[in-house]
């Protein structure tokens, strides 16, 4: 494997405490997970058709609502480590 030296130096400067190996492993996991997610999206679109803009907007609204609920629980102190969200 060959990685451009300038890229390696930049990464080493940013990840000094974690180390280059941990950074690379995390990046590879992220890439693998993203590839698998894209495969799932392709399969779902083949099975159910392309997602419409209305469906996309509704999903984003729902995610915003979930994020707001999680933040509300964190702020209220009700959600403690080990509890189900």
Secondary structure by P-SEA (a helix, b strand, c coil): ccccaaaaaaaaaacccccaaaaaaaaaaaaaaaaaaaaaaaaaaaacccccaaaaaaaaaaaaaaaaaaaaaaaaccccccccc
